[in-house]
Amino acid sequence: MTTLLTAAAKIQIDTKPYLCIENLSKTYSTPKGDYPVLRDINLNIQEGEFVCLIGHSGCGKTTLLNMVSGFAQPTSGSVQLKGKPITAPGPDRMVVFQGYALLPWLTVFENVYLAVQSVFPQKSQSEKYQIVEEHLQLVGLGEAAQKYPPQISGGMKQRVAIARALAIRPEVLILDEPFGALDAITKEELQEELLRIWDEHRCTVLMITHDIDEALFLADRLVLMTNGPAATIGQVVTIPFARPRDRERILEDPQYYRLRNSILSYLYGHEANPEAAH
Ligand SMILES: Nc1ncnc2c1ncn2[C@@H]1O[C@H](COP(=O)(O)OP(=O)(O)OP(=O)(O)O)[C@@H](O)[C@H]1O
């Protein structure tokens, strides 16, 4: 009996979701009164899963990601990583923003080194140098290590930001519209690079995007948000395309257009809510 119970308990533990957002609501206090941004968000993400979040501007996507990264706290409900509530930022969750957030007075190498040094201070200098070099190579920036951020393009800056995030081996990579400011070709190149790196160094990814094609190319699941105020999850779409993904093959797949149209009509059916502009 004991053995049976232990086995049942183990199955329960093993199947517990990795990243678990439970009954989460968030209300901001503003000079005009309380503003409920999110309500009743429930989402379970498995280890190694790639999840994209889409919704109209202002519905609360960044607010949600801020609670996964630990920069903000839910008003009620919780976010848990491996069963532990997230209460503060930590090196197990790294964020990459649209605006790169690099220090302009440090070289590309030093920008990545700073993160490595702050998370692995106990490692020897040669080990830390090796980690930085390895990750700059990973994003194809070995040659640009001694350049300063103002001397490199937007695509290269975003590669540095990705290298910096991955260099500290986060369990969860949080991407807030990372390719939103890039031209179409650079954006596609970086999407492919991100998938290649994610295949090699699998971590769990939670990414905001406004680009349906990007989400269909990258994600395992796509979370569609309703409009704010008090936005919640409207639909979760499982993306059926086999991995490794090939853009041309996906574009030839009739399922691609069916999915794209149904996501588009969902978004058109949920026009941006004027009340959100408070
Ligand atoms: N600290 C805050 N205090 C009060 N209101 C806030 C605060 N941060 C965000 N908001 C409001 O909450 C709502 C959601 O903002 P958030 O940035 O999370 O949306 P979003 O979906 O990420 O938007 P976008 O797609 O435009 O980046 C917006 O109306 C915003 O003005």
The ligand as an SDF file (V2000), in Angstrom:
LIG
                    3D

 31 33  0  0  0  0  0  0  0  0999 V2000
    3.0560   50.7590  -13.1070 N   0  0  0  0  0  0  0  0  0  0  0  0
    1.8640   50.9780  -13.6800 C   0  0  0  0  0  0  0  0  0  0  0  0
    0.9360   51.7550  -13.0930 N   0  0  0  0  0  0  0  0  0  0  0  0
   -0.2750   51.9570  -13.6560 C   0  0  0  0  0  0  0  0  0  0  0  0
   -0.6610   51.4460  -14.8440 N   0  0  0  0  0  0  0  0  0  0  0  0
    0.2480   50.6800  -15.4920 C   0  0  0  0  0  0  0  0  0  0  0  0
    1.5540   50.4200  -14.9570 C   0  0  0  0  0  0  0  0  0  0  0  0
    2.2350   49.6220  -15.8470 N   0  0  0  0  0  0  0  0  0  0  0  0
    1.3840   49.4050  -16.8800 C   0  0  0  0  0  0  0  0  0  0  0  0
    0.2120   50.0330  -16.6780 N   0  0  0  0  0  0  0  0  0  0  0  0
   -0.9590   50.0030  -17.5500 C   0  0  0  0  0  0  0  0  0  0  0  0
   -1.3890   48.6420  -17.6340 O   0  0  0  0  0  0  0  0  0  0  0  0
   -1.8400   48.3390  -18.9390 C   0  0  0  0  0  0  0  0  0  0  0  0
   -1.0550   47.1540  -19.4640 C   0  0  0  0  0  0  0  0  0  0  0  0
    0.3020   47.5350  -19.7200 O   0  0  0  0  0  0  0  0  0  0  0  0
    1.3510   46.5220  -20.3420 P   0  0  0  0  0  0  0  0  0  0  0  0
    2.5750   47.2840  -20.6420 O   0  0  0  0  0  0  0  0  0  0  0  0
    1.4600   45.3430  -19.4440 O   0  0  0  0  0  0  0  0  0  0  0  0
    0.5890   46.0960  -21.6880 O   0  0  0  0  0  0  0  0  0  0  0  0
    1.1340   45.3620  -22.9900 P   0  0  0  0  0  0  0  0  0  0  0  0
    0.0690   44.4170  -23.4190 O   0  0  0  0  0  0  0  0  0  0  0  0
    2.4850   44.7940  -22.7340 O   0  0  0  0  0  0  0  0  0  0  0  0
    1.2470   46.5820  -24.0160 O   0  0  0  0  0  0  0  0  0  0  0  0
    2.1520   46.7520  -25.3520 P   0  0  0  0  0  0  0  0  0  0  0  0
    1.7580   45.6210  -26.2570 O   0  0  0  0  0  0  0  0  0  0  0  0
    1.7130   48.0830  -25.8810 O   0  0  0  0  0  0  0  0  0  0  0  0
    3.5810   46.7180  -24.9120 O   0  0  0  0  0  0  0  0  0  0  0  0
   -1.6500   49.6060  -19.7750 C   0  0  0  0  0  0  0  0  0  0  0  0
   -2.9000   50.2750  -19.8400 O   0  0  0  0  0  0  0  0  0  0  0  0
   -0.6310   50.4110  -18.9900 C   0  0  0  0  0  0  0  0  0  0  0  0
   -0.8290   51.7890  -19.1630 O   0  0  0  0  0  0  0  0  0  0  0  0
  1  2  1  0
  2  3  1  0
  2  7  2  0
  3  4  2  0
  4  5  1  0
  5  6  2  0
  6  7  1  0
  6 10  1  0
  7  8  1  0
  8  9  2  0
  9 10  1  0
 10 11  1  0
 11 12  1  0
 11 30  1  0
 12 13  1  0
 13 14  1  0
 13 28  1  0
 14 15  1  0
 15 16  1  0
 16 17  2  0
 16 18  1  0
 16 19  1  0
 19 20  1  0
 20 21  2  0
 20 22  1  0
 20 23  1  0
 23 24  1  0
 24 25  2  0
 24 26  1  0
 24 27  1  0
 28 29  1  0
 28 30  1  0
 30 31  1  0
M  END
$$$$
